[in-house]
Amino acid sequence: MSDNDNAKFRWLNTGDGAFAAMLAAIESAARSIRFQTYIFAASRLGEEFRAALVRACQRAAKVQVLIDALGSLELSASYWEPLAAAGGEFRWFNPLSLQRLAYRDHRKALVCDDQVAFVGGFNIAPEYEGDGVTRGWRDLGLRVRGPLAQALAQSFDGQFERADLQHRRFARWRKSPFPDRITTPDGELLLSGGGRSRNLIKRALLADLRQSTSAKIMSAYFLPTWRLRHQLMRQARLGRPVQLILAGKSDVALSQLASQRIYQPLLRAGVEIYEYQPQVLHAKLFIINHVVYVGSANLDARSLNINYELLLRLPNQHLVAEAEAMFAEDLKHCVRVDPETWRTSRGLWRKLKERWAYFILARADQYFARRQLK
């Protein structure tokens, strides 16, 4: 990577490295800190982050924290009283209500002084600590500097403003006051959520896949839309390499079963499927031609159609080369799914469980989410 790129981008390939870099950035922040995550666990790691944020308040930095109310269900609001006492702001995103339970803030971002930002899959919880091989879940993040950090700050401000998630009537078709794409000289920030029919993450992925000569995808939860699935299979049938790293171990068994429901047509088309073995897989990384995507979104129905998500789309050859090297390293810890063995080894009961899981996540979940939006 060139010196200029190295100053702007740095992959965070382990939880230990990511958390250390994030805490260092918080300690160095002088003016502002914007922090949002889906899961924040009351733990030793959580206390380190809370203490660092409180110290930033005491330095007169403006500190804002946004936590999803369902993702961090076990965290009490009183946990953030030391932050509020020091002058910081804390909000729950979408406070729990049966009428709007479906729509969650799955975005994960930290922005310090509008200059340095962190994105990826890491939540603030003990299971993310480690190297993803010998201990801790396998996850991935990216530190960015410059215009993209400013774009992430802008996106946070919009999310912080609408934290109570009081949808207006016909919200799915209304024009949002907040941009869902922010373009910078270094790449694009793509945003989605709220069940809107216009989803730029899906559109960007489809557009890149249609022109791709290769695709390497790592996704903890994998249940793409029919159009994305069709493009993956089309590329494979054309003889263009399509490789998927999916979860061999998952924290959501239902999601893994639903993913395995669609293995057969993908394998038949020539898509290579690998399952990550050492630890639970939680990473999200999409490498399509000379573009790399990184952020909070999985390639599954909830990320693509329901949750508030963010992805950076980066047409940067140095980042792509580094991402491909990480992907190749992860392949060493995977077992390839053999098409013939997969076709013949699963019994009727297993197939029924896969179909039921697929129905729940690909059909029922989205149906109830749309009902809540109405």
C-alpha positions, 0 to 999 in steps of 0.5 A, spaced: 500 500 500 502 506 498 504 511 503 498 516 502 493 510 502 496 507 508 495 514 511 488 513 509 486 506 510 488 500 515 485 493 515 483 491 522 484 483 522 483 481 529 478 484 535 484 485 539 487 490 534 481 493 532 479 495 540 486 497 541 486 502 535 479 504 537 481 506 544 487 509 542 483 514 537 478 515 543 483 517 548 486 522 542 480 525 540 480 533 542 473 535 539 468 530 538 466 523 538 460 519 535 460 512 537 454 507 535 453 499 535 448 494 535 451 490 541 454 493 547 455 488 553 457 490 560 464 487 561 471 488 562 471 491 554 465 495 555 468 498 561 474 500 558 470 503 552 465 507 557 471 510 561 475 512 555 469 516 553 468 519 560 475 521 560 473 524 553 468 528 556 472 531 561 477 533 556 471 537 553 470 533 547 463 532 545 461 525 546 455 522 543 453 514 543 447 511 540 446 503 542 440 499 539 435 497 544 434 490 542 441 488 540 443 491 547 437 488 551 441 486 557 444 493 558 441 497 563 440 505 561 443 506 568 450 504 565 451 510 561 449 515 567 457 516 568 457 518 561 451 523 562 454 526 568 460 528 565 456 531 559 456 526 554 449 524 550 446 517 550 440 515 546 437 508 545 436 507 537 428 505 536 426 504 544 423 497 544 415 497 542 411 491 539 409 496 534 416 497 531 420 492 533 423 489 527 427 495 525 434 495 528 440 499 527 445 494 525 451 499 524 457 500 527 461 506 527 466 510 531 468 517 528 473 521 532 474 529 531 471 528 524 478 525 521 478 518 523 473 513 523 472 505 524 467 501 521 466 493 520 462 488 524 465 488 531 460 489 537 463 491 543 463 484 547 468 479 550 466 474 544 470 479 539 476 479 543 482 475 540 485 473 533 479 469 530 483 463 529 485 461 536 480 465 540 474 470 539 470 470 533 472 472 526 471 479 524 474 484 520 474 492 520 477 498 517 480 504 519 479 510 515 481 517 515 479 524 511 473 525 507 470 518 508 470 519 516 467 526 515 461 522 511 461 517 517 460 523 521 454 526 517 451 519 517 451 518 524 448 525 525 442 523 521 441 516 525 442 520 532 437 525 530 432 519 528 433 515 534 426 514 536 424 511 530 417 514 529 416 513 522 411 517 518 405 514 514 408 511 508 415 512 510 417 506 505 415 511 499 417 518 502 424 521 500 428 521 506 431 527 509 438 524 510 442 521 504 443 514 503 449 515 499 455 520 500 460 520 495 468 522 496 474 522 492 476 516 496 470 512 495 462 511 497 458 511 503 452 507 502 446 507 507 440 503 508 434 502 513 427 503 514 424 498 509 425 503 504 424 500 497 430 504 494 436 500 497 443 503 494 447 497 497 443 492 493 443 496 487 451 497 488 452 490 489 448 488 483 451 493 478 458 491 480 456 483 480 453 484 473 460 487 470 464 482 474 470 477 472 470 474 479 467 475 486 470 473 493 464 474 498 465 473 506 459 473 510 457 471 517 449 470 515 448 469 508 441 469 505 441 474 499 435 476 495 433 472 488 437 477 484 443 477 487 443 470 488 441 469 480 447 474 479 452 470 483 450 463 479 450 467 472 457 469 473 459 462 475 456 459 469 460 464 465 466 461 468 468 467 472 470 465 479 465 466 485 468 464 492 464 464 498 466 464 505 460 462 510 459 460 517 461 453 519 460 455 526 454 460 527 451 464 533 445 464 530 443 456 528 437 458 524 441 463 519 446 457 518 440 453 516 437 458 512 443 459 508 444 452 507 437 451 504 440 455 498 447 451 497 444 446 492 443 451 486 449 455 488 453 449 487 450 446 481 452 453 478 459 452 479 459 457 485 465 455 490 462 454 498 467 454 503 465 454 511 470 457 516 472 452 521 476 455 527 471 460 530 464 463 529 464 467 523 462 474 524 466 478 518 463 481 512 467 482 506 465 483 499 471 483 493 468 484 486 473 485 481 477 491 483 472 494 488 472 492 496 466 493 500 466 493 508 462 495 513 456 492 518 451 489 512 451 481 511 449 479 505 442 476 508 435 478 507 435 482 514 441 486 512 439 488 505 431 489 506 430 491 514 436 493 518 439 500 518 446 498 515 452 501 512 457 499 507 463 503 504 464 501 497 472 502 495 475 502 488 482 502 491 487 497 488 491 497 494 485 495 499 483 490 494 489 486 494 490 486 501 483 484 502 484 478 497 490 476 501 486 476 507 481 472 504 486 467 501 489 466 508 481 465 511 481 460 506 486 456 509 481 455 515 475 453 511 473 446 509 470 446 502 463 444 501 463 438 496 457 439 491 456 431 490 457 430 498 452 435 499 447 433 494 447 426 497 448 426 505 442 430 507 436 427 510 429 429 509 429 431 516 435 436 515 432 438 509 425 440 512 429 444 517 433 448 512 426 449 508 423 452 515 429 456 517 428 459 510 421 461 510 422 464 517 428 469 515 426 470 507 419 470 508 416 471 515 421 476 518 420 481 512 412 480 512 412 482 519 417 488 518 413 491 512 406 490 517 410 494 522 412 499 517 405 500 515 
